[in-house]
Structure formats: structure tokens, C-alpha cells
Amino acid sequence: MPEADLNQVLRELSDVQDRLIALPDDAFAERYELRCRQDELRDQMASFRVDFDARRSTEELLTELSGLRSRMATIEGQRIDMVSQAGGSGGMTGAMTPEEGLNRKMDAAAGAGEIQSRIGRIKGILIDRGVEVPEVST
């Protein structure tokens, strides 16, 4: 797949993710359609990602890394704050709270695992090249 096609798929995948995040809770049909398109785009990415990444410029990888980190920050910002939900009590029982379960489901729905894997892949390539990977800005 040519580089231009990769950029197009990446843009569309990002657009689909943004549209999913923006959907209201009751938009089941729209969510299903977007999820199907997201799966198609991810399949396209998987077919050429590994070989192609090694040929991409450091600048392109750094730009993608920054965008992925921004997406993760958005996902993390939508999580339920378990400390405030528990009234600040520190008594953890070891069992998963309902809030933790919801956070995990929201992360999965937003593709957090895939985003984190992609971040790791890009960081690995950059480190192999001897590039200092910028820290996440807080």
C-alpha cells in the first residue's frame, strides 16, 4: 500500500474514533456502523503496518506518536474518577469496583489497548534508531 494510502487510512481511522467518542449513549445503529468501519480500517492497517513503519521518517513517527498520546489523554480524561466516587476512602478490598469495570469497558470501546500497542511499536522503532523519545507532557 503506498504511503499516501496509509495516511488516508490513518486519517479516516482517527476520524472514526473521534466520531465514536462524540456519539450519544443511545446512538446504537451509528455506533455499530462506525465500529464495522473501524474494524475494516484496522484490518487494512494490519496488512502493511509492520513493514511500512520501518520505512517511515522519524518526523512522521514522532507526529503519529504525538497524536496517539493525545487520543490516549482524551480517553483517560473520560474515565470515572474512582477516588471521588468512593468519597476518598482508601479501603480497597481487592475486588473490582463498578467504576473500574466501566473504565475498562470504556477503554476497550475507545480502542485504548490498540492505541497503547501502537505507541509501544512506534517508540520501539524510534529507540532502535537512536532517537530520544519525548516524554509525555502533563
N, CA and C atoms as an extended XYZ file, in Angstrom:
414
Properties=species:S:1:pos:R:3:atomname:S:1:resname:S:1:resid:I:1 pbc="F F F"
N         0.855       -1.176        0.000 N   MET     1
C         0.000        0.000        0.000 CA  MET     1
C         0.895        1.232        0.000 C   MET     1
N         0.689        2.156       -0.921 N   PRO     2
C         1.515        3.366       -0.976 CA  PRO     2
C         1.349        4.231        0.267 C   PRO     2
N         2.350        5.074        0.494 N   GLU     3
C         2.358        5.933        1.681 CA  GLU     3
C         1.138        6.835        1.752 C   GLU     3
N         0.690        7.362        0.599 N   ALA     4
C        -0.484        8.228        0.583 CA  ALA     4
C        -1.706        7.479        1.087 C   ALA     4
N        -1.821        6.199        0.723 N   ASP     5
C        -2.948        5.395        1.183 CA  ASP     5
C        -2.885        5.181        2.692 C   ASP     5
N        -1.698        4.975        3.205 N   LEU     6
C        -1.546        4.809        4.650 CA  LEU     6
C        -2.022        6.059        5.374 C   LEU     6
N        -1.603        7.218        4.913 N   ASN     7
C        -2.021        8.463        5.563 CA  ASN     7
C        -3.530        8.639        5.504 C   ASN     7
N        -4.127        8.254        4.395 N   GLN     8
C        -5.574        8.344        4.253 CA  GLN     8
C        -6.268        7.414        5.255 C   GLN     8
N        -5.775        6.187        5.375 N   VAL     9
C        -6.363        5.232        6.317 CA  VAL     9
C        -6.192        5.731        7.751 C   VAL     9
N        -5.024        6.266        8.070 N   LEU    10
C        -4.795        6.795        9.410 CA  LEU    10
C        -5.738        7.956        9.717 C   LEU    10
N        -5.921        8.847        8.752 N   ARG    11
C        -6.833        9.982        8.962 CA  ARG    11
C        -8.262        9.495        9.162 C   ARG    11
N        -8.682        8.542        8.321 N   GLU    12
C       -10.044        8.042        8.458 CA  GLU    12
C       -10.232        7.285        9.768 C   GLU    12
N        -9.235        6.514       10.165 N   LEU    13
C        -9.318        5.793       11.433 CA  LEU    13
C        -9.432        6.767       12.605 C   LEU    13
N        -8.661        7.821       12.553 N   SER    14
C        -8.734        8.847       13.593 CA  SER    14
C       -10.097        9.529       13.589 C   SER    14
N       -10.610        9.820       12.394 N   ASP    15
C       -11.926       10.451       12.268 CA  ASP    15
C       -13.016        9.541       12.833 C   ASP    15
N       -12.952        8.260       12.504 N   VAL    16
C       -13.943        7.302       13.015 CA  VAL    16
C       -13.874        7.262       14.537 C   VAL    16
N       -12.673        7.247       15.093 N   GLN    17
C       -12.516        7.212       16.549 CA  GLN    17
C       -13.111        8.467       17.183 C   GLN    17
N       -12.844        9.620       16.607 N   ASP    18
C       -13.395       10.871       17.133 CA  ASP    18
C       -14.921       10.867       17.067 C   ASP    18
N       -15.470       10.346       15.973 N   ARG    19
C       -16.924       10.284       15.821 CA  ARG    19
C       -17.540        9.313       16.825 C   ARG    19
N       -16.848        8.213       17.105 N   LEU    20
C       -17.339        7.264       18.109 CA  LEU    20
C       -17.394        7.907       19.490 C   LEU    20
N       -16.351        8.627       19.836 N   ILE    21
C       -16.285        9.274       21.147 CA  ILE    21
C       -17.391       10.314       21.291 C   ILE    21
N       -17.728       10.989       20.197 N   ALA    22
C       -18.710       12.069       20.240 CA  ALA    22
C       -20.156       11.583       20.222 C   ALA    22
N       -20.385       10.307       19.917 N   LEU    23
C       -21.759        9.810       19.817 CA  LEU    23
C       -22.460        9.822       21.171 C   LEU    23
N       -23.749       10.120       21.163 N   PRO    24
C       -24.515        9.991       22.408 CA  PRO    24
C       -24.662        8.514       22.776 C   PRO    24
N       -24.953        8.253       24.028 N   ASP    25
C       -25.035        6.880       24.521 CA  ASP    25
C       -26.064        6.023       23.787 C   ASP    25
N       -27.130        6.637       23.293 N   ASP    26
C       -28.208        5.865       22.681 CA  ASP    26
C       -28.096        5.740       21.160 C   ASP    26
N       -26.958        6.072       20.585 N   ALA    27
C       -26.768        6.016       19.130 CA  ALA    27
C       -26.234        4.645       18.724 C   ALA    27
N       -27.040        3.625       18.957 N   PHE    28
C       -26.591        2.247       18.763 CA  PHE    28
C       -26.304        1.915       17.299 C   PHE    28
N       -27.191        2.309       16.394 N   ALA    29
C       -27.000        1.991       14.979 CA  ALA    29
C       -25.760        2.683       14.423 C   ALA    29
N       -25.599        3.956       14.761 N   GLU    30
C       -24.434        4.704       14.295 CA  GLU    30
C       -23.146        4.119       14.861 C   GLU    30
N       -23.186        3.751       16.130 N   ARG    31
C       -22.016        3.158       16.771 CA  ARG    31
C       -21.633        1.846       16.081 C   ARG    31
N       -22.631        1.033       15.763 N   TYR    32
C       -22.369       -0.240       15.084 CA  TYR    32
C       -21.713       -0.006       13.721 C   TYR    32
N       -22.266        0.928       12.953 N   GLU    33
C       -21.703        1.224       11.630 CA  GLU    33
C       -20.264        1.715       11.741 C   GLU    33
N       -20.016        2.607       12.696 N   LEU    34
C       -18.657        3.126       12.874 CA  LEU    34
C       -17.708        2.032       13.346 C   LEU    34
N       -18.164        1.152       14.223 N   ARG    35
C       -17.329        0.040       14.693 CA  ARG    35
C       -16.956       -0.885       13.527 C   ARG    35
N       -17.925       -1.160       12.657 N   CYS    36
C       -17.642       -2.001       11.489 CA  CYS    36
C       -16.593       -1.342       10.599 C   CYS    36
N       -16.737       -0.037       10.368 N   ARG    37
C       -15.761        0.669        9.543 CA  ARG    37
C       -14.405        0.689       10.232 C   ARG    37
N       -14.393        0.868       11.542 N   GLN    38
C       -13.145        0.865       12.309 CA  GLN    38
C       -12.438       -0.486       12.163 C   GLN    38
N       -13.198       -1.568       12.228 N   ASP    39
C       -12.614       -2.904       12.058 CA  ASP    39
C       -12.014       -3.072       10.668 C   ASP    39
N       -12.718       -2.589        9.649 N   GLU    40
C       -12.195       -2.669        8.280 CA  GLU    40
C       -10.879       -1.903        8.153 C   GLU    40
N       -10.850       -0.698        8.714 N   LEU    41
C        -9.642        0.127        8.631 CA  LEU    41
C        -8.494       -0.501        9.408 C   LEU    41
N        -8.788       -1.084       10.553 N   ARG    42
C        -7.740       -1.748       11.338 CA  ARG    42
C        -7.178       -2.951       10.586 C   ARG    42
N        -8.046       -3.668        9.883 N   ASP    43
C        -7.578       -4.793        9.075 CA  ASP    43
C        -6.638       -4.305        7.974 C   ASP    43
N        -7.000       -3.190        7.349 N   GLN    44
C        -6.133       -2.614        6.314 CA  GLN    44
C        -4.776       -2.233        6.904 C   GLN    44
N        -4.803       -1.627        8.074 N   MET    45
C        -3.570       -1.204        8.731 CA  MET    45
C        -2.705       -2.416        9.073 C   MET    45
N        -3.326       -3.459        9.573 N   ALA    46
C        -2.571       -4.642        9.993 CA  ALA    46
C        -1.866       -5.313        8.823 C   ALA    46
N        -2.419       -5.180        7.634 N   SER    47
C        -1.845       -5.875        6.492 CA  SER    47
C        -0.513       -5.301        6.046 C   SER    47
N        -0.213       -4.059        6.396 N   PHE    48
C         1.043       -3.474        5.927 CA  PHE    48
C         1.812       -2.679        6.972 C   PHE    48
N         1.299       -2.564        8.160 N   ARG    49
C         1.871       -1.683        9.170 CA  ARG    49
C         3.313       -2.027        9.533 C   ARG    49
N         3.589       -3.277        9.807 N   VAL    50
C         4.897       -3.650       10.330 CA  VAL    50
C         6.023       -3.293        9.361 C   VAL    50
N         5.899       -3.703        8.113 N   ASP    51
C         6.938       -3.408        7.137 CA  ASP    51
C         7.018       -1.932        6.813 C   ASP    51
N         5.901       -1.291        6.760 N   PHE    52
C         5.869        0.103        6.340 CA  PHE    52
C         6.474        1.039        7.386 C   PHE    52
N         6.234        0.752        8.650 N   ASP    53
C         6.723        1.640        9.710 CA  ASP    53
C         8.229        1.839        9.652 C   ASP    53
N         8.949        0.805        9.333 N   ALA    54
C        10.414        0.902        9.301 CA  ALA    54
C        10.888        1.864        8.213 C   ALA    54
N        10.076        2.079        7.191 N   ARG    55
C        10.450        2.989        6.100 CA  ARG    55
C         9.996        4.415        6.333 C   ARG    55
N         9.169        4.637        7.329 N   ARG    56
C         8.660        5.988        7.590 CA  ARG    56
C         9.736        6.849        8.223 C   ARG    56
N         9.642        8.141        7.976 N   SER    57
C        10.628        9.062        8.536 CA  SER    57
C        10.416        9.209       10.038 C   SER    57
N        11.477        9.602       10.703 N   THR    58
C        11.406        9.839       12.141 CA  THR    58
C        10.371       10.914       12.449 C   THR    58
N        10.315       11.953       11.635 N   GLU    59
C         9.355       13.039       11.856 CA  GLU    59
C         7.914       12.525       11.780 C   GLU    59
N         7.642       11.653       10.796 N   GLU    60
C         6.297       11.089       10.675 CA  GLU    60
C         5.937       10.256       11.907 C   GLU    60
N         6.887        9.477       12.352 N   LEU    61
C         6.626        8.643       13.532 CA  LEU    61
C         6.407        9.492       14.776 C   LEU    61
N         7.200       10.540       14.930 N   LEU    62
C         7.025       11.427       16.083 CA  LEU    62
C         5.668       12.127       16.036 C   LEU    62
N         5.233       12.507       14.843 N   THR    63
C         3.927       13.149       14.699 CA  THR    63
C         2.807       12.179       15.056 C   THR    63
N         2.906       10.945       14.564 N   GLU    64
C         1.894        9.955       14.909 CA  GLU    64
C         1.899        9.665       16.400 C   GLU    64
N         3.081        9.546       16.978 N   LEU    65
C         3.197        9.300       18.415 CA  LEU    65
C         2.496       10.397       19.208 C   LEU    65
N         2.715       11.626       18.816 N   SER    66
C         2.067       12.751       19.496 CA  SER    66
C         0.545       12.657       19.386 C   SER    66
N         0.045       12.334       18.194 N   GLY    67
C        -1.394       12.197       18.003 CA  GLY    67
C        -1.990       11.065       18.815 C   GLY    67
N        -1.290        9.946       18.864 N   LEU    68
C        -1.763        8.810       19.660 CA  LEU    68
C        -1.784        9.144       21.145 C   LEU    68
N        -0.772        9.846       21.587 N   ARG    69
C        -0.749       10.254       23.000 CA  ARG    69
C        -1.893       11.208       23.313 C   ARG    69
N        -2.235       12.079       22.378 N   SER    70
C        -3.373       12.983       22.574 CA  SER    70
C        -4.672       12.195       22.671 C   SER    70
N        -4.820       11.193       21.805 N   ARG    71
C        -6.013       10.354       21.870 CA  ARG    71
C        -6.105        9.619       23.192 C   ARG    71
N        -4.972        9.113       23.687 N   MET    72
C        -4.979        8.431       24.986 CA  MET    72
C        -5.346        9.402       26.107 C   MET    72
N        -4.853       10.622       26.027 N   ALA    73
C        -5.188       11.625       27.045 CA  ALA    73
C        -6.691       11.897       27.042 C   ALA    73
N        -7.297       11.935       25.855 N   THR    74
C        -8.741       12.136       25.764 CA  THR    74
C        -9.478       10.969       26.402 C   THR    74
N        -9.044        9.764       26.091 N   ILE    75
C        -9.672        8.576       26.665 CA  ILE    75
C        -9.522        8.582       28.183 C   ILE    75
N        -8.324        8.870       28.662 N   GLU    76
C        -8.077        8.896       30.103 CA  GLU    76
C        -8.896        9.985       30.787 C   GLU    76
N        -9.120       11.093       30.105 N   GLY    77
C        -9.917       12.182       30.673 CA  GLY    77
C       -11.386       11.832       30.824 C   GLY    77
N       -11.842       10.826       30.105 N   GLN    78
C       -13.240       10.409       30.175 CA  GLN    78
C       -13.479        9.327       31.225 C   GLN    78
N       -12.416        8.854       31.839 N   ARG    79
C       -12.564        7.802       32.845 CA  ARG    79
C       -13.258        8.339       34.089 C   ARG    79
N       -13.891        7.434       34.794 N   ILE    80
C       -14.543        7.763       36.060 CA  ILE    80
C       -13.470        7.889       37.122 C   ILE    80
N       -13.507        8.971       37.876 N   ASP    81
C       -12.550        9.193       38.959 CA  ASP    81
C       -12.995        8.360       40.154 C   ASP    81
N       -12.300        7.242       40.370 N   MET    82
C       -12.717        6.297       41.401 CA  MET    82
C       -12.510        6.832       42.818 C   MET    82
N       -11.540        7.715       42.997 N   VAL    83
C       -11.304        8.268       44.333 CA  VAL    83
C       -12.472        9.142       44.745 C   VAL    83
N       -12.901       10.040       43.852 N   SER    84
C       -14.017       10.911       44.211 CA  SER    84
C       -15.323       10.125       44.288 C   SER    84
N       -15.469        9.085       43.471 N   GLN    85
C       -16.669        8.270       43.514 CA  GLN    85
C       -16.768        7.492       44.828 C   GLN    85
N       -15.619        7.134       45.386 N   ALA    86
C       -15.602        6.368       46.639 CA  ALA    86
C       -15.585        7.287       47.847 C   ALA    86
N       -15.679        8.581       47.623 N   GLY    87
C       -15.675        9.521       48.733 CA  GLY    87
C       -14.301        9.682       49.343 C   GLY    87
N       -13.264        9.326       48.587 N   GLY    88
C       -11.902        9.499       49.077 CA  GLY    88
C       -11.443        8.417       50.026 C   GLY    88
N       -12.262        7.401       50.272 N   SER    89
C       -11.841        6.346       51.187 CA  SER    89
C       -10.774        5.493       50.537 C   SER    89
N        -9.815        5.093       51.305 N   GLY    90
C        -8.707        4.308       50.775 CA  GLY    90
C        -8.870        2.829       51.005 C   GLY    90
N       -10.023        2.369       51.456 N   GLY    91
C       -10.214        0.965       51.781 CA  GLY    91
C       -10.504        0.120       50.561 C   GLY    91
N        -9.482       -0.345       49.913 N   MET    92
C        -9.657       -1.190       48.740 CA  MET    92
C        -9.736       -2.642       49.193 C   MET    92
N       -10.666       -3.368       48.639 N   THR    93
C       -10.868       -4.760       49.037 CA  THR    93
C       -10.174       -5.743       48.120 C   THR    93
N        -9.650       -5.275       47.010 N   GLY    94
C        -9.051       -6.172       46.045 CA  GLY    94
C       -10.026       -6.553       44.954 C   GLY    94
N       -11.318       -6.390       45.196 N   ALA    95
C       -12.326       -6.682       44.183 CA  ALA    95
C       -12.478       -5.475       43.267 C   ALA    95
N       -12.833       -5.737       42.016 N   MET    96
C       -13.025       -4.652       41.065 CA  MET    96
C       -14.321       -3.916       41.388 C   MET    96
N       -14.233       -2.606       41.466 N   THR    97
C       -15.415       -1.798       41.716 CA  THR    97
C       -16.201       -1.640       40.411 C   THR    97
N       -17.472       -1.251       40.516 N   PRO    98
C       -18.233       -0.998       39.286 CA  PRO    98
C       -17.583        0.077       38.414 C   PRO    98
N       -16.981        1.072       39.051 N   GLU    99
C       -16.321        2.142       38.298 CA  GLU    99
C       -15.136        1.605       37.504 C   GLU    99
N       -14.357        0.702       38.130 N   GLU   100
C       -13.220        0.100       37.422 CA  GLU   100
C       -13.703       -0.700       36.222 C   GLU   100
N       -14.782       -1.429       36.415 N   GLY   101
C       -15.343       -2.205       35.317 CA  GLY   101
C       -15.812       -1.312       34.177 C   GLY   101
N       -16.452       -0.198       34.520 N   LEU   102
C       -16.891        0.742       33.488 CA  LEU   102
C       -15.695        1.373       32.787 C   LEU   102
N       -14.675        1.732       33.549 N   ASN   103
C       -13.480        2.317       32.931 CA  ASN   103
C       -12.846        1.334       31.947 C   ASN   103
N       -12.783        0.080       32.323 N   ARG   104
C       -12.199       -0.931       31.433 CA  ARG   104
C       -13.027       -1.093       30.168 C   ARG   104
N       -14.349       -1.083       30.323 N   LYS   105
C       -15.220       -1.207       29.154 CA  LYS   105
C       -15.098        0.018       28.254 C   LYS   105
N       -15.018        1.197       28.843 N   MET   106
C       -14.865        2.421       28.052 CA  MET   106
C       -13.521        2.414       27.326 C   MET   106
N       -12.472        1.972       28.009 N   ASP   107
C       -11.154        1.885       27.368 CA  ASP   107
C       -11.192        0.934       26.178 C   ASP   107
N       -11.837       -0.216       26.368 N   ALA   108
C       -11.921       -1.194       25.284 CA  ALA   108
C       -12.724       -0.636       24.111 C   ALA   108
N       -13.821        0.037       24.417 N   ALA   109
C       -14.656        0.602       23.353 CA  ALA   109
C       -13.923        1.685       22.576 C   ALA   109
N       -13.060        2.414       23.246 N   ALA   110
C       -12.318        3.503       22.604 CA  ALA   110
C       -11.042        3.002       21.921 C   ALA   110
N       -10.722        1.724       22.082 N   GLY   111
C        -9.525        1.180       21.441 CA  GLY   111
C        -8.242        1.511       22.174 C   GLY   111
N        -8.325        1.729       23.486 N   ALA   112
C        -7.144        2.125       24.261 CA  ALA   112
C        -6.025        1.090       24.166 C   ALA   112
N        -6.359       -0.175       24.181 N   GLY   113
C        -5.329       -1.206       24.098 CA  GLY   113
C        -4.566       -1.153       22.785 C   GLY   113
N        -5.301       -0.957       21.697 N   GLU   114
C        -4.660       -0.860       20.389 CA  GLU   114
C        -3.792        0.390       20.292 C   GLU   114
N        -4.293        1.480       20.858 N   ILE   115
C        -3.530        2.730       20.831 CA  ILE   115
C        -2.237        2.565       21.622 C   ILE   115
N        -2.327        1.942       22.795 N   GLN   116
C        -1.127        1.736       23.608 CA  GLN   116
C        -0.140        0.811       22.897 C   GLN   116
N        -0.647       -0.208       22.214 N   SER   117
C         0.240       -1.096       21.457 CA  SER   117
C         0.938       -0.338       20.342 C   SER   117
N         0.192        0.509       19.670 N   ARG   118
C         0.768        1.299       18.581 CA  ARG   118
C         1.822        2.258       19.120 C   ARG   118
N         1.550        2.878       20.247 N   ILE   119
C         2.532        3.762       20.876 CA  ILE   119
C         3.807        2.985       21.167 C   ILE   119
N         3.664        1.792       21.705 N   GLY   120
C         4.831        0.957       22.003 CA  GLY   120
C         5.611        0.600       20.749 C   GLY   120
N         4.907        0.276       19.676 N   ARG   121
C         5.576       -0.062       18.402 CA  ARG   121
C         6.384        1.126       17.887 C   ARG   121
N         5.782        2.291       17.873 N   ILE   122
C         6.469        3.487       17.372 CA  ILE   122
C         7.659        3.830       18.256 C   ILE   122
N         7.468        3.767       19.567 N   LYS   123
C         8.580        4.052       20.466 CA  LYS   123
C         9.726        3.076       20.238 C   LYS   123
N         9.419        1.810       20.011 N   GLY   124
C        10.453        0.816       19.758 CA  GLY   124
C        11.262        1.133       18.516 C   GLY   124
N        10.583        1.527       17.451 N   ILE   125
C        11.286        1.891       16.213 CA  ILE   125
C        12.186        3.096       16.454 C   ILE   125
N        11.646        4.096       17.142 N   LEU   126
C        12.433        5.307       17.405 CA  LEU   126
C        13.649        4.995       18.270 C   LEU   126
N        13.475        4.178       19.276 N   ILE   127
C        14.590        3.803       20.151 CA  ILE   127
C        15.641        3.028       19.357 C   ILE   127
N        15.191        2.110       18.486 N   ASP   128
C        16.124        1.363       17.637 CA  ASP   128
C        16.935        2.298       16.742 C   ASP   128
N        16.349        3.413       16.353 N   ARG   129
C        17.043        4.395       15.523 CA  ARG   129
C        17.952        5.314       16.330 C   ARG   129
N        17.896        5.183       17.648 N   GLY   130
C        18.717        6.051       18.495 CA  GLY   130
C        18.082        7.408       18.746 C   GLY   130
N        16.776        7.524       18.481 N   VAL   131
C        16.077        8.784       18.681 CA  VAL   131
C        15.599        8.855       20.122 C   VAL   131
N        15.821        9.995       20.749 N   GLU   132
C        15.305       10.187       22.097 CA  GLU   132
C        13.810       10.438       22.020 C   GLU   132
N        13.036        9.556       22.616 N   VAL   133
C        11.578        9.659       22.568 CA  VAL   133
C        11.146       10.696       23.603 C   VAL   133
N        10.409       11.720       23.149 N   PRO   134
C         9.970       12.751       24.081 CA  PRO   134
C         9.064       12.187       25.167 C   PRO   134
N         9.183       12.733       26.349 N   GLU   135
C         8.308       12.335       27.447 CA  GLU   135
C         6.899       12.858       27.192 C   GLU   135
N         5.941       12.230       27.834 N   VAL   136
C         4.560       12.694       27.726 CA  VAL   136
C         4.445       13.978       28.527 C   VAL   136
N         3.922       15.022       27.888 N   SER   137
C         3.760       16.293       28.598 CA  SER   137
C         2.501       16.239       29.448 C   SER   137
N         2.603       16.749       30.648 N   THR   138
C         1.455       16.724       31.565 CA  THR   138
C         0.921       18.096       31.794 C   THR   138
